[in-house]
Amino acid sequence: MSKRSYEAHAGRVSKRRRSGAHQRHTRKLVQVLDIPQCTGVFMSCARGKERKAATELVELMEEHAQRMYADHAPQEASCTDIESQIEKELADMRRPAEPTRISSLDTDTECLCFIQCLPPVDSFSLLKDVLRTMEATGASRSRYVQRLVPVRVLCRADTDSIRTAATAALAPAFADQPRTYRVEPRIRSHTSLSRDVLIPLVASCVPTNVAHRVDLAHPDVIIVVEVLRNVCGIGTVDEYERFGKWNVQTLVERHNNDNVRST
């Protein structure tokens, strides 16, 4: 093969590989959007450590979920004889594999991971339980996990879908008493929507049953809007400063520094 022919062939192979990788990633994101009541977590991490960080967080969340959702664990019928046990094992082998309730998805983005949570797991409640434990113990049990952003609702990244999703996502956080808030969008690999569009769009979905108001400096609730390609995740975080801006490393470092000063 001549040098020119080889370079042309290599270029076609490289193009096919890039296209294939993007298509696989797109299918994963669309798959998340099709799961009813699916919540999740966008997690920032050290560069080049995305896979290890995702594994760390999945294991940590699963450990807490086993305690929080113990009542939802499937109950297996006991087998009284060997024949019944063999039949059950064969049936389990024939059954299609079910997705785990907490799993990581490749975002194809440096320093960013997404952890999918299937019902009944709620990413917001689960992460708060994780952060409370870290606050009390000063142990992160992770090396690469950094900032955590829980999302209550996932939707397509267009204005109509975001308006519907934001209305559902914000209702639990603004249910009964007046609260202050700030909208904090982050946009990655997306050009259709800007901050100037997202902020008023999402703010218009804050419930009006109580006199909630904007406070950019010290809000009770931060409304997070994470846009990644064609997917948008919307959620809320509270006790922002208490939990080190929901950054695992910041929270643990502060705990350890406080202990040093107190000794």
Backbone torsions as a table, in degrees:
resi	resn	phi	psi	omega
1	MET	NA	131.2	179.7
2	SER	-70.0	164.3	-178.8
3	LYS	-61.3	-41.4	-178.7
4	ARG	-66.4	-42.0	179.0
5	SER	-64.7	-40.0	179.7
6	TYR	-63.2	-44.2	-179.7
7	GLU	-63.6	-39.1	178.3
8	ALA	-65.2	-42.2	178.8
9	HIS	-63.6	-44.2	-179.7
10	ALA	-62.7	-37.5	178.6
11	GLY	-64.5	-40.2	179.1
12	ARG	-66.2	-41.4	179.1
13	VAL	-62.9	-44.4	-179.6
14	SER	-62.1	-40.7	179.6
15	LYS	-64.1	-42.2	179.5
16	ARG	-63.7	-39.3	-179.7
17	ARG	-64.4	-44.4	179.7
18	ARG	-63.3	-42.4	179.9
19	SER	-63.5	-43.5	-179.3
20	GLY	-63.4	-41.1	179.7
21	ALA	-63.0	-41.3	-179.4
22	HIS	-66.3	-40.1	-179.9
23	GLN	-65.0	-40.9	178.5
24	ARG	-62.5	-40.8	-179.2
25	HIS	-66.3	-42.3	-179.4
26	THR	-60.7	-42.6	-179.9
27	ARG	-62.0	-38.0	179.2
28	LYS	-63.5	-44.1	-178.9
29	LEU	-65.9	-43.5	178.4
30	VAL	-62.4	-35.9	179.3
31	GLN	-61.4	-39.7	177.9
32	VAL	-63.6	-41.4	-177.7
33	LEU	-64.2	-24.7	-177.3
34	ASP	-87.3	-1.2	-178.9
35	ILE	-94.5	114.6	-179.2
36	PRO	-61.8	138.4	174.4
37	GLN	60.3	24.2	177.2
38	CYS	-78.8	130.7	173.9
39	THR	-113.0	-178.7	-178.8
40	GLY	-172.8	-175.8	-176.8
41	VAL	-138.9	124.6	165.8
42	PHE	-89.1	129.7	-176.0
43	MET	-127.7	128.2	172.3
44	SER	-89.6	153.3	-175.8
45	CYS	-155.0	175.5	177.7
46	ALA	-65.1	142.9	-178.7
47	ARG	-63.0	134.5	-179.8
48	GLY	83.0	-2.7	-178.0
49	LYS	-115.9	24.0	-175.1
50	GLU	-59.5	-46.4	-177.1
51	ARG	-66.8	-42.5	179.7
52	LYS	-66.6	-40.2	179.1
53	ALA	-64.3	-41.3	178.8
54	ALA	-62.4	-41.9	178.4
55	THR	-62.7	-42.5	178.7
56	GLU	-59.1	-47.5	-175.6
57	LEU	-71.0	-39.3	178.1
58	VAL	-59.6	-46.1	-179.4
59	GLU	-63.3	-40.7	-179.7
60	LEU	-67.6	-44.1	179.7
61	MET	-66.7	-38.7	-179.8
62	GLU	-64.3	-38.2	178.7
63	GLU	-62.3	-44.5	178.5
64	HIS	-70.3	-35.8	-179.4
65	ALA	-65.8	-34.6	179.1
66	GLN	-60.9	-32.6	178.2
67	ARG	-82.2	-43.5	-175.6
68	MET	-71.4	-32.5	-175.4
69	TYR	-117.1	35.6	-178.7
70	ALA	-60.8	-34.1	-178.5
71	ASP	-68.3	-18.4	-178.1
72	HIS	-96.2	2.3	179.4
73	ALA	-68.5	136.2	-179.9
74	PRO	-64.8	137.1	179.1
75	GLN	-96.3	124.0	-179.7
76	GLU	-94.7	135.6	178.4
77	ALA	-71.9	140.2	-179.7
78	SER	-77.1	143.6	179.5
79	CYS	-100.1	124.7	-174.0
80	THR	-89.1	-15.4	179.9
81	ASP	-142.7	166.5	-175.9
82	ILE	-64.2	-39.5	-178.4
83	GLU	-62.3	-42.5	178.9
84	SER	-66.0	-37.9	179.9
85	GLN	-65.2	-42.4	178.5
86	ILE	-63.9	-42.2	180.0
87	GLU	-62.4	-39.3	178.9
88	LYS	-66.0	-42.9	179.8
89	GLU	-63.3	-39.3	177.5
90	LEU	-65.6	-40.0	178.5
91	ALA	-64.5	-39.2	178.0
92	ASP	-64.2	-36.5	179.7
93	MET	-69.0	-34.5	-179.3
94	ARG	-78.6	-22.1	-176.8
95	ARG	-72.0	135.1	177.6
96	PRO	-61.3	144.7	-179.5
97	ALA	-65.7	132.0	178.9
98	GLU	-93.0	145.1	178.5
99	PRO	-65.1	141.8	178.1
100	THR	-70.8	154.7	-173.8
101	ARG	-72.3	-23.6	176.0
102	ILE	-130.2	119.9	-177.0
103	SER	-151.3	158.2	-178.8
104	SER	-99.2	147.0	175.6
105	LEU	-122.6	138.9	-179.8
106	ASP	-73.5	122.1	178.9
107	THR	-89.0	-9.3	-176.5
108	ASP	56.9	33.6	-178.3
109	THR	-135.7	131.7	-179.6
110	GLU	-61.2	138.8	173.1
111	CYS	65.6	17.4	-178.6
112	LEU	-137.8	130.3	176.4
113	CYS	-125.5	158.7	173.5
114	PHE	-128.1	129.8	177.9
115	ILE	-109.9	120.7	-178.9
116	GLN	-89.4	136.2	178.6
117	CYS	-123.3	118.1	179.2
118	LEU	-90.0	152.5	176.9
119	PRO	-54.9	143.7	8.3
120	PRO	-89.1	7.5	-175.9
121	VAL	-68.3	129.1	174.6
122	ASP	-109.5	118.6	-172.7
123	SER	-62.2	-36.6	-178.4
124	PHE	-64.4	-51.8	-179.4
125	SER	-63.3	-39.2	-178.0
126	LEU	-67.1	-43.7	-179.6
127	LEU	-66.4	-36.4	177.8
128	LYS	-63.2	-36.7	177.0
129	ASP	-65.3	-40.8	177.6
130	VAL	-62.6	-45.4	-177.5
131	LEU	-67.6	-37.3	177.4
132	ARG	-61.3	-40.7	178.6
133	THR	-64.9	-42.9	178.0
134	MET	-63.7	-39.2	179.3
135	GLU	-62.5	-38.8	-177.3
136	ALA	-77.1	-35.4	-173.2
137	THR	-100.4	-25.5	-175.4
138	GLY	74.3	15.1	-179.5
139	ALA	-114.8	120.2	179.9
140	SER	-84.2	-25.8	-176.9
141	ARG	55.5	29.5	176.1
142	SER	-151.9	153.1	179.8
143	ARG	-105.4	-27.4	-168.6
144	TYR	-118.9	-12.8	-179.2
145	VAL	-70.8	135.4	179.3
146	GLN	-121.5	-103.6	-173.7
147	ARG	-86.8	139.7	-179.3
148	LEU	-114.7	132.6	178.7
149	VAL	-129.8	101.6	178.7
150	PRO	-77.0	139.8	175.8
151	VAL	-120.8	131.7	-178.3
152	ARG	-84.5	-32.4	-176.5
153	VAL	-136.4	137.4	175.3
154	LEU	-113.2	139.9	-178.7
155	CYS	-151.6	176.0	174.4
156	ARG	-74.6	150.4	-174.7
157	ALA	-85.5	67.4	171.5
158	ASP	-136.5	160.7	-170.1
159	THR	-62.6	-41.9	-178.6
160	ASP	-64.9	-45.2	-179.8
161	SER	-65.4	-39.7	-179.5
162	ILE	-67.0	-39.2	178.7
163	ARG	-61.3	-44.4	179.0
164	THR	-66.1	-44.6	-178.0
165	ALA	-66.4	-41.4	-178.8
166	ALA	-64.5	-38.6	178.2
167	THR	-58.9	-42.7	179.4
168	ALA	-73.4	-38.6	-174.9
169	ALA	-72.0	-31.3	-173.7
170	LEU	-88.3	-20.1	-176.0
171	ALA	-54.7	-46.2	-178.1
172	PRO	-63.9	-32.0	-176.0
173	ALA	-81.3	-18.5	-177.4
174	PHE	-123.7	45.7	-169.3
175	ALA	-80.3	-48.4	-164.4
176	ASP	-128.2	-25.4	-175.5
177	GLN	-131.1	154.7	-179.6
178	PRO	-60.8	134.9	179.6
179	ARG	-138.6	151.3	174.2
180	THR	-95.9	154.9	-175.0
181	TYR	-151.7	163.8	173.3
182	ARG	-140.3	137.4	176.8
183	VAL	-93.7	127.4	-175.2
184	GLU	-126.7	92.2	179.9
185	PRO	-88.4	147.5	171.5
186	ARG	-131.0	128.4	-173.7
187	ILE	-121.9	126.4	179.7
188	ARG	-131.9	134.7	174.7
189	SER	50.7	43.9	-177.7
190	HIS	-150.7	135.0	-176.1
191	THR	-121.9	-9.9	-174.6
192	SER	-74.7	-37.5	-176.4
193	LEU	-113.9	139.4	179.4
194	SER	-114.4	171.3	176.2
195	ARG	-59.1	-39.4	-178.4
196	ASP	-64.0	-24.2	176.4
197	VAL	-87.1	-44.8	-173.1
198	LEU	-68.1	-41.5	-174.2
199	ILE	-61.4	-54.3	178.7
200	PRO	-67.5	-31.6	179.4
201	LEU	-62.3	-49.3	-178.5
202	VAL	-72.2	-38.0	179.3
203	ALA	-61.4	-32.7	179.7
204	SER	-68.6	-13.0	-179.0
205	CYS	-95.2	-2.2	176.0
206	VAL	-65.5	131.2	-178.4
207	PRO	-54.8	145.1	-177.7
208	THR	-107.0	10.5	-178.9
209	ASN	-68.6	-23.9	178.6
210	VAL	-130.9	160.0	-175.3
211	ALA	-80.1	73.5	174.2
212	HIS	-77.1	150.9	-179.1
213	ARG	-145.6	161.2	-179.2
214	VAL	-79.7	138.6	173.2
215	ASP	-144.4	103.7	-175.0
216	LEU	-74.7	-24.2	-174.4
217	ALA	-87.3	-51.8	-174.7
218	HIS	-136.0	68.3	-177.3
219	PRO	-76.4	151.5	172.3
220	ASP	-69.7	-36.1	-175.6
221	VAL	-132.0	135.8	171.3
222	ILE	-107.4	122.7	177.7
223	ILE	-88.7	115.6	-178.1
224	VAL	-98.5	134.1	178.3
225	VAL	-127.5	107.5	-177.9
226	GLU	-106.2	115.0	178.2
227	VAL	-110.0	121.5	177.7
228	LEU	-131.4	109.1	-176.3
229	ARG	55.1	-116.4	-175.5
230	ASN	-99.2	13.4	-177.0
231	VAL	-119.5	140.6	175.7
232	CYS	-126.0	131.4	174.7
233	GLY	-114.9	133.8	-177.1
234	ILE	-124.8	132.9	179.3
235	GLY	-157.3	-175.8	178.3
236	THR	-135.1	148.8	172.3
237	VAL	-130.8	139.9	175.0
238	ASP	-122.9	-179.7	-176.7
239	GLU	47.0	47.8	-171.3
240	TYR	-63.0	-48.9	-178.8
241	GLU	-72.8	-37.3	-179.5
242	ARG	-55.9	-42.6	-176.9
243	PHE	-97.2	28.5	174.7
244	GLY	60.6	40.7	-176.9
245	LYS	59.0	32.1	180.0
246	TRP	57.7	33.6	176.0
247	ASN	-108.7	118.4	-175.1
248	VAL	-58.3	-47.3	-176.3
249	GLN	-67.0	-39.5	177.8
250	THR	-63.3	-43.5	-178.9
251	LEU	-62.4	-45.7	-177.4
252	VAL	-70.3	-41.1	178.7
253	GLU	-61.6	-41.0	179.3
254	ARG	-64.6	-41.3	178.2
255	HIS	-60.2	-46.4	-178.1
256	ASN	-67.9	-37.5	177.6
257	ASN	-65.9	-38.7	177.8
258	ASP	-62.9	-39.2	178.8
259	ASN	-65.6	-38.2	179.4
260	VAL	-65.0	-43.0	-179.1
261	ARG	-66.9	-29.6	-177.0
262	SER	-81.2	-11.2	-179.3
263	THR	-95.5	NA	NA
